[in-house]
Amino acid sequence: MLVRVIVNLKSGVPDDVAAGKLAELQELGFSQVQHVRVGKWFLLDLDLNDPVEAKRLAEELCQRVLASGVIEDYQVQF
């Protein structure tokens, strides 16, 4: 079963990479871009058929390895 995990910085945590990308985009003339956030995603191919168990495992992986609970939030998607 394929599961996608999206990890982003929590609201209020400074995103220096995004600030740099926003500045770069605006310097290139893309003034329509008002806000940028940078994140990461993981595509997990789990040897499971039960979506409830797959979500449980994906959340455990996030809590233990894929996301830093202090500064990052995550979403599990199918």
C-alpha positions in Angstrom: 0.0 0.0 0.0 1.4 3.4 -1.0 1.3 6.1 1.7 2.4 9.7 1.3 3.7 11.6 4.2 3.9 15.4 4.0 6.1 17.2 6.6 6.1 20.9 7.1 7.4 23.3 9.7 4.9 24.2 12.4 3.2 27.6 12.2 5.4 30.2 13.8 8.7 28.3 13.1 10.9 30.5 10.9 11.4 29.0 7.5 14.7 30.5 6.3 14.8 28.4 3.1 11.3 29.6 2.1 12.2 33.2 2.9 15.2 32.9 0.6 13.1 31.4 -2.2 10.5 34.1 -1.8 13.1 36.8 -2.1 14.6 35.1 -5.2 11.2 34.8 -6.9 10.4 38.4 -6.2 13.8 39.5 -7.5 13.1 37.6 -10.7 9.9 39.6 -11.1 7.3 37.1 -9.7 5.6 39.7 -7.5 2.4 37.7 -7.5 4.1 35.2 -5.1 3.3 36.5 -1.6 4.2 33.6 0.7 6.3 30.4 0.4 6.7 27.4 2.8 9.1 24.6 2.2 8.4 21.1 3.2 9.3 17.5 2.3 7.3 14.4 1.4 7.9 10.7 1.6 6.3 8.0 -0.4 6.2 4.8 1.6 5.4 1.5 0.0 4.2 -0.5 2.9 3.6 -4.3 2.9 0.1 -3.9 4.3 -3.4 -4.2 3.0 -5.3 -2.6 5.9 -5.5 1.2 5.7 -6.0 1.6 9.4 -2.8 -0.4 10.1 -0.9 1.5 7.3 -1.9 4.8 8.8 -0.9 3.7 12.3 2.5 2.5 11.0 3.1 5.7 9.0 2.3 7.9 12.0 4.7 5.9 14.1 7.4 6.3 11.5 6.7 10.1 11.5 6.9 10.3 15.2 10.1 8.3 15.5 12.0 9.2 12.3 10.5 11.3 9.5 9.4 14.4 11.4 10.8 16.4 14.3 7.8 16.7 16.6 9.1 19.9 18.2 9.2 22.0 15.0 7.3 19.9 12.3 3.8 18.8 11.6 2.9 15.9 9.3 0.0 14.6 7.3 -0.5 11.0 6.2 -2.3 10.5 2.9 -3.4 7.5 0.8 
